[in-house]
């Protein structure tokens, strides 16, 4: 697994940045660089269920291992979703299962320092790098 790190200053409060990242309508906007029509469905509880899907309904099943609203959210990726079926045990999934995707929100007097750190397989490095950089713009 490779670790990617990103950081950006945003002229908005952590609450506003949080809302833009996770609100269904705005989530689709910044994640379009990963896949058009991206959605996230979550129960927003630690050890609960979060599913990231593309427009065809394929994606990842994850959980939140840490959650502190407006400050921190850590997703732990558990498997794939394809054709409405969750795959938590295939050899492909075992290569990256347990990978973490961390979002840190630091309040700097009304400006937010957003930091993201994620673990990804070598084969996804370029796609993730391009998507995060464009999404953050």
N, C-alpha and C positions, 0 to 999 in steps of 0.2 A: 504494500500500500504506500502511496505517496501522500504527502501532506501539502495542501495548498492554503495560502493565507491571503486575505484581502482586508483592506482598511480604507474607509472613506469618511470624510467629514460632511455632514448634511446639515443645512441651515434649517433645522426643525427640531422639536423636542423628541426625546426617546418615545413618548407616547404616539406622536404623529408618525414617526418612522416605523414603529411597530405596526400601526394600523395599515400603513401603505404596504408593508411586506406581507401581512397575513390576511388582509381583507380580500375576499374572493375576487372581486373585480380588479383591484390593483395588483394582486398576486399574479393574475394572468398576464398583466402588462410587463412586469419586470422579468417574469420567467419565460416569456415567449422565446428567448434566445436559447433556452434549453430545449423547448419543444412548443410549437404553437398549440394553444388550447390547454396549456398546463393548468391543473387544478390541484388543490390540497384539501383533504377532508380529514378533520381531526376532532377528537373528543377533548382536546386540550387538557389532558391529565397526564401526570407522570406515570409511566408504565402502561398508559392507555394505547390507543391505536391511532396512527396517522397514515394516510395513504396519499401518495403523490402519483397523479395520473396524467397521461398525455391525452390528446383529443380522441384517440382510438380506444382509450380505457386501459392501456398498458402503463405500467410504472413500477413503483416500489411501495412496499409495506414497511412501516417504521414504527417506532415508539419514541416518546420523549423521555430521556433519562434525567433531564433537569429542566426546570421551568421556574423562572422568576419574572413575572410579567414586567415588561418595559426594560428589563435588564439582561436577561439571559434565556436562551432556549437551546437545548442540545437534543438533536434527533439521532437516534441509533437505528441504522438501517438493518432490517431483518431479512428481507427477501424481495421477490419480484411478484408482480401481478400481471398475468397475461390471460386474455379471454375470460376475465372475471374470476380466475383461479389463482390463489396465492401459492407461491413456490418458496418454501423456507428451507429446503433441504437438498436441492440439486447441486451438482459439482460446481456449476457456474456461480450459484449463490454463495456457496461455501468459501469461494475465493475472496469475497468482500463482506460477508455477513458480519455485523457488529461495527461496521465503519461509522464514524461519528461525523456529524455536521453541526458546528457550533456557531451561534450568533450572539455577540456581545454588544450591548448598547450602553455607552457611557455618556452621561449628561455633562456637557461643558457649557453651562450657563445658557441653555436654550439651543445650543448646537449639539448634534449627536455624533459621537465617534462610533461608527458601526464597524465591528471587526467580525470577520467570518474565517473560520478554520475548518477544513474538511479533509477527510481521508478518502482517497479514491484510487481505483486501480489504474495502472499505467496506461491502459488502453483508452481511458476517459480523460486523461490530463488535458489535452488540447481543447476538447469540447467544453469541459468545465471551466477552463481558464477564459476562453472566449466568452462563454455565456455569462459568467459572473461579472467580467469587466463591462460588457455591453449592458447587462441588466442594471448594474449600479449607476451607469451613466444616466 
